[in-house]
C-alpha cells in the first residue's frame, strides 16, 4: 500500500467517480482504476460497489476511508514539519560556549538570531574550552564557541572575533602604577587563574611559556572555575591574574582592579563545528549572523 494509492482512493471515494477523481489528481483514468484494483486485490476486499455508471463505498470502503484520511492528514503534518524546519519556522539549536564568550560576546548575536528566527529554540550551555570541544565532538552541541584553538582533525575552526587578555592586580599591589614588570617578578608573584582546560588559562600560559625557564612555571595559588570568581578573588587582594579586557572592564572602571602594563597577545574567538556532521539550517543561520563570510571562512577552516 502506497501513499499515492491512498490519495487516489480518497479522491475516488469523495467524488464517487473514478474519472473525476483522476482528473482532479491529473492522472489517467486507467491509473486511478489500477490503483483501486490493486488495493482490493492485495487485501481481497471490495472497496466500491459498481452501480451502473456510478460507484459507492462498501462497508469496508467506508471504514477504510476514515483510516486513509487520518494517515494522509498525518503525512501532511509530517511534510509541514519538514517544511517548517527547512524554512526555519521551527526547530532547536544546541550551542555551547566558553565562559567569556557566553557572557560578553555571544549574547548580542543570540538576540539577533532570536529576532530573525523566533520559532527556533536555542539551548545554550556554558563550559570551558575543553568541555565545549567534547560537547561538539559527541553531538551534545551542534555549534561551539571557544577562546583557544582546538587541535583536532575532527573539527572545523572558524575565527569569529578577537579578544585582548590583560594582567590585573588589586589596588595596593606592589605592581600598581609600575611602568613595567620583569619576568622575574612575574615568576615570583602569586597568581589566581582559571582552571586547566579553560581558554583564558591556556592562552595566558602559552603566552608566558617563552619567558619561563625550562621546568619552571607560574606560582598558581588559586584555581577557580569562572571569570567572575577569579575577578572577585583578585579584587579581595589575592595575587595577580590574567583575564579578558571585557571581563575586567567593570572592575577597572570601579577602581576595584588595576591593569599592569605587561604585553599579552590578542587571542581569537573560534566557532567550532564537527566535520563529520553537516550543519542544520538553524546552525547555518546562526553562523551567518556571527560572520558575514560563512562560506569563505568554512572553506578556509576545512
Buried (B, 14 or more C-beta within 10 A) or exposed (E): EEEEBBBBBBBBBEBBBBBBBBBBBEBEEEEBBBBBEBBBEEEEEEBBEEEEEEBEBBEBBEEBBEEBBEBBEEEEEEEEEEEEBEEBBBBEBBBBBBBBBBBBBBEEBBEEBEEEBEEBEBEBBBBBBBBBBBBBBEEBBBBBBBBBBBEEEBBBBBBBBEBEBBBBBBEEBEBEEBEEBEEEBBBEBEBBBBBEBBBBBBBBBEBBEEEBEEEEEBEBEBBBBBBEBBBBBBBEEBBBBBBBBBBBBEBBEEEBBBBBEBEBEEBBBBBBBBEEEEBBBBBBBBBBBBBEEBEEBBEEBE
